Each structure stands twice: as structure tokens, then as C-alpha cells.
Amino acid sequence: GTKPVQIGDFLFDVRTFIGALGNRDAKGLQVRAYDPKNPKRTIGSADFIIKKDKKGNSWLESDDTEVKDEYRGKGVANLMYAYVKSLGNDIKETVIVDGLFLAIKKLKLKKKYNYK
């Protein structure tokens, strides 16, 4: 993973992964959030699966986003997605209900990630 970066009141890092629920060959990114007061305890995470179309276009699809109950409503999920965007990914679609950020359906990849 990357060295944690502070955005707003929280710390974030990102790592690549291979294998997801229902698809052992899936490749993706996971963003993890931490409270700076206890940086060893994860307070949230967002998983994104890398998808490709027949033309070779790539994007990220949100697979799972979780935030611990005591941190909900404090912008943690919004900041996790903003962190992914800050790495060079464009947000293509979002779903917002009653002002709560629920999911990003697609992020177009601008960076290439190496997998072994």
C-alpha cells in the first residue's frame, strides 16, 4: 500500500489487489481510512474493481464501501472517493440520495497499475 495521506480530518492509503468476492481474477484498488488519533485502526474502506470494455477502455466500478458506525455522516466515504480521484481517476457517475454519498459506479482509469 501507499504511505497514508491526510485529507481533512482523516488518513487514507490505497493498495492494489487481485481476487474479489465472486471473481478470483478481478483486479482492483482498495482505499482505507483511518482516524489520526488511532492510525492503526481502519475506520472505513472502499473497494473498486478494474473493468475493461472490448475497445480497451478501463474504469473502476465501486464494489464495496464500508464506514464504521461512529464515523458515518462525517464525510469519510466522500473523502475515500475523492482520494481515488486525486490519484488521476475521473469520476464518471455518482449516486446521491438525500445528500448522502452512496456509490460511484464508474471511474475512468487514467493511470496504469502493474499486477503480478
N, C-alpha and C positions, 0 to 999 in steps of 0.2 A: 504494500500500500504506500501511499504518499505520506509525507510529513503533515500532521494536522495544521489546518489553516483556520484562523479565527475570522468569522463573518458575523457581525452583530454580536450577540451575547453568547454564541456557541462556537465550538470547534468542529471541523469537518475533515475527513480524509476520504480517499477513493481508492478502490482496488479493482483489478480485473478478476474475472472468474470464468471457469468452464464448468458447465453442468448446472441445470436448473430443474426444478420440480417438473416432471413430465417430459423433460428433454435433456438427456445426459450430454448431448453435443452442443447445447446452447452456449454461446459466449456472451459475456456482458460486463457491466460495471456495477459496483455497489458503492454507494456513498453512505458513510456512517457519521452520526452526530454525537457530540459529547458535551457535557457541561464542564466548563473550565475549572469549576470548583472540585470536580471529581473526574479528571480526564481519562481514567481507566474504565469507566462505566459507560457503555453505549446507551444513549437515550433515544435513538432512532436510526432507521436505515431505509434506504430506497434502492431497490434493485432494478436494473434496466437490462433488457435483452437486446443484443445487436441483431437487426433484421436486414435482409437484402432482398431486392427485387431482381427480376430477370435481366434488367438493364445494368445491374451492378450498383445501383443507388443503395446507400446504407443509412439506417436510422436506429435510434434506440426506442424501444417500447417499454413503458413502465410495467414491471411485473409484480412488484410488491412494495408497499410503503407502510412503514410502521413507526409510530411515535409513542413512547411510554405515556401513560395516562396523565401523570403530573406535569408533563411538558406540552400537552396538547393545547392548542389555542395560543401558543407563543411564537408561531411562525417557523417552527423547526422544519416542517415539510417544505414550506416555500423556500427556505434557505438551502435545503439539500438540493432542490431542483435548480435554484439559482447558481449553486456551486457547479453543478454539471454544465450549465450554460456558460459559466465563466471559463470553463476548460476549452471552449471553442465550439460547443454544440448549439445549434439553433433550435429554439422551441417552436414546433410546428402546430401543435394542438394542445389546448388545455381544457379541463372541465372544471368549472367553478359553480358551486351550489351554495346559496346563502352566504357568500363571502368566504367560504372555506375552500381551500385548495385541495382537491381530491386526487387528481392524477394528471400526468402528462402522458398523452397517448403516443406521441412520436417526437423524437428529437433527431434532426438530421445530423449525421456524423460529419464533422469537418476534419477530425484528427484520426489518424490510423493507430490502432493498438496492436501490438505484437503478442501473439499467443503461441505457446509451445505445445 
